[in-house]
Amino acid sequence: MASLSIDQSEIVLRGPMLEFRIPREKILKTSIKNRILYKGIVIEHTADDVPEIMVFWTRDAEEIVSQLSVASSDIVVKAVEKPQGD
């Protein structure tokens, strides 16, 4: 299972064996990639030690991307998706 957490300072993507932290000020662009059952949140950034482009697959992509663009420091979002086939 993978998870994505968003708070006022960073985005954290966690998988079974990895964790990536992307400071919000390092995010260049977010977009949505469409697939049949899922949509991917594409995160382009300049953070060190993280792949240049990260994709988080979810069914709630639009809602999560809108939360990324909110300037409020109160916002905290968590999304958890099971891998396909589970």
VEXVOMAR-315755 format. One record per residue (C-alpha): x, y, z; residue in one letter; residue number from 1. Coordinates in pm, 1 decimal, always signed. Example, Ala and Ser with C-alpha at 12.3 -4.5 7.8 and 13.67 -1.06 7.14 Angstrom:
2
{px = +1230.0	py = -450.0	pz = +780.0	rest = A	nr = 1}
{px = +1367.0	py = -106.0	pz = +714.0	rest = S	nr = 2}
! end
This chain:
86
{px = +0.0	py = +0.0	pz = +0.0	rest = M	nr = 1}
{px = +123.4	py = +349.4	pz = -81.3	rest = A	nr = 2}
{px = +35.4	py = +675.3	pz = +90.8	rest = S	nr = 3}
{px = +67.6	py = +1042.7	pz = +14.7	rest = L	nr = 4}
{px = +58.2	py = +1308.0	pz = +287.9	rest = S	nr = 5}
{px = +44.5	py = +1682.1	pz = +230.3	rest = I	nr = 6}
{px = +97.9	py = +1946.6	pz = +494.5	rest = D	nr = 7}
{px = +204.3	py = +2311.0	pz = +499.7	rest = Q	nr = 8}
{px = +573.3	py = +2230.3	pz = +444.7	rest = S	nr = 9}
{px = +606.5	py = +1913.2	pz = +237.3	rest = E	nr = 10}
{px = +460.1	py = +1622.8	pz = +47.2	rest = I	nr = 11}
{px = +553.6	py = +1276.2	pz = +169.9	rest = V	nr = 12}
{px = +513.4	py = +970.4	pz = -54.1	rest = L	nr = 13}
{px = +552.0	py = +636.6	pz = +124.8	rest = R	nr = 14}
{px = +566.3	py = +288.5	pz = -16.7	rest = G	nr = 15}
{px = +641.1	py = -49.2	pz = +141.3	rest = P	nr = 16}
{px = +1018.2	py = +7.5	pz = +137.0	rest = M	nr = 17}
{px = +1070.0	py = +374.5	pz = +40.8	rest = L	nr = 18}
{px = +983.5	py = +722.6	pz = +157.5	rest = E	nr = 19}
{px = +1024.4	py = +1043.6	pz = -43.3	rest = F	nr = 20}
{px = +988.6	py = +1394.7	pz = +101.2	rest = R	nr = 21}
{px = +937.2	py = +1691.4	pz = -130.2	rest = I	nr = 22}
{px = +935.6	py = +2040.3	pz = +24.0	rest = P	nr = 23}
{px = +642.3	py = +2242.7	pz = -114.0	rest = R	nr = 24}
{px = +873.1	py = +2524.4	pz = -229.4	rest = E	nr = 25}
{px = +1056.2	py = +2270.3	pz = -452.7	rest = K	nr = 26}
{px = +741.4	py = +2171.0	pz = -646.4	rest = I	nr = 27}
{px = +749.1	py = +2307.6	pz = -1000.5	rest = L	nr = 28}
{px = +428.5	py = +2161.5	pz = -1141.0	rest = K	nr = 29}
{px = +150.4	py = +1915.5	pz = -1062.8	rest = T	nr = 30}
{px = -71.8	py = +1755.2	pz = -1323.0	rest = S	nr = 31}
{px = -300.2	py = +1456.8	pz = -1367.2	rest = I	nr = 32}
{px = -228.8	py = +1155.1	pz = -1588.3	rest = K	nr = 33}
{px = -540.5	py = +955.7	pz = -1682.1	rest = N	nr = 34}
{px = -565.8	py = +577.5	pz = -1694.7	rest = R	nr = 35}
{px = -874.6	py = +355.3	pz = -1713.3	rest = I	nr = 36}
{px = -938.1	py = +296.6	pz = -1340.4	rest = L	nr = 37}
{px = -690.2	py = +532.5	pz = -1177.5	rest = Y	nr = 38}
{px = -544.8	py = +876.2	pz = -1227.1	rest = K	nr = 39}
{px = -187.5	py = +965.5	pz = -1149.4	rest = G	nr = 40}
{px = -80.4	py = +1279.4	pz = -969.8	rest = I	nr = 41}
{px = +237.9	py = +1381.8	pz = -1148.3	rest = V	nr = 42}
{px = +469.6	py = +1591.1	pz = -929.6	rest = I	nr = 43}
{px = +760.8	py = +1766.9	pz = -1099.6	rest = E	nr = 44}
{px = +1008.8	py = +1920.6	pz = -856.1	rest = H	nr = 45}
{px = +1367.2	py = +2022.1	pz = -783.1	rest = T	nr = 46}
{px = +1415.4	py = +1833.1	pz = -453.7	rest = A	nr = 47}
{px = +1743.8	py = +1647.0	pz = -409.2	rest = D	nr = 48}
{px = +1757.6	py = +1267.9	pz = -362.4	rest = D	nr = 49}
{px = +1409.0	py = +1217.8	pz = -510.2	rest = V	nr = 50}
{px = +1333.9	py = +1107.8	pz = -867.8	rest = P	nr = 51}
{px = +1267.0	py = +1420.3	pz = -1081.2	rest = E	nr = 52}
{px = +910.2	py = +1318.7	pz = -1157.9	rest = I	nr = 53}
{px = +694.5	py = +1132.2	pz = -907.3	rest = M	nr = 54}
{px = +354.9	py = +978.4	pz = -990.5	rest = V	nr = 55}
{px = +103.0	py = +877.3	pz = -721.7	rest = F	nr = 56}
{px = -184.7	py = +665.4	pz = -858.1	rest = W	nr = 57}
{px = -526.1	py = +729.1	pz = -701.3	rest = T	nr = 58}
{px = -896.9	py = +765.8	pz = -772.9	rest = R	nr = 59}
{px = -907.1	py = +1107.7	pz = -597.8	rest = D	nr = 60}
{px = -648.8	py = +1288.2	pz = -811.6	rest = A	nr = 61}
{px = -846.1	py = +1608.9	pz = -873.8	rest = E	nr = 62}
{px = -918.2	py = +1661.4	pz = -504.3	rest = E	nr = 63}
{px = -557.0	py = +1600.4	pz = -402.6	rest = I	nr = 64}
{px = -414.9	py = +1828.5	pz = -673.8	rest = V	nr = 65}
{px = -652.7	py = +2105.2	pz = -566.2	rest = S	nr = 66}
{px = -524.4	py = +2068.5	pz = -209.6	rest = Q	nr = 67}
{px = -166.4	py = +2103.2	pz = -334.6	rest = L	nr = 68}
{px = -248.4	py = +2444.2	pz = -479.1	rest = S	nr = 69}
{px = -419.2	py = +2578.2	pz = -165.5	rest = V	nr = 70}
{px = -201.7	py = +2835.9	pz = +10.4	rest = A	nr = 71}
{px = -352.8	py = +2778.8	pz = +355.0	rest = S	nr = 72}
{px = -106.4	py = +2661.6	pz = +618.1	rest = S	nr = 73}
{px = -388.3	py = +2470.9	pz = +791.3	rest = D	nr = 74}
{px = -427.3	py = +2214.8	pz = +516.6	rest = I	nr = 75}
{px = -337.3	py = +1853.9	pz = +588.0	rest = V	nr = 76}
{px = -435.5	py = +1585.2	pz = +337.1	rest = V	nr = 77}
{px = -373.8	py = +1213.5	pz = +348.7	rest = K	nr = 78}
{px = -449.3	py = +966.8	pz = +71.3	rest = A	nr = 79}
{px = -395.4	py = +594.4	pz = +82.7	rest = V	nr = 80}
{px = -432.1	py = +363.7	pz = -213.2	rest = E	nr = 81}
{px = -404.0	py = -13.0	pz = -231.7	rest = K	nr = 82}
{px = -198.6	py = -151.8	pz = -519.4	rest = P	nr = 83}
{px = -400.0	py = -289.8	pz = -809.4	rest = Q	nr = 84}
{px = -499.4	py = -651.2	pz = -760.5	rest = G	nr = 85}
{px = -545.0	py = -626.6	pz = -382.7	rest = D	nr = 86}
! end
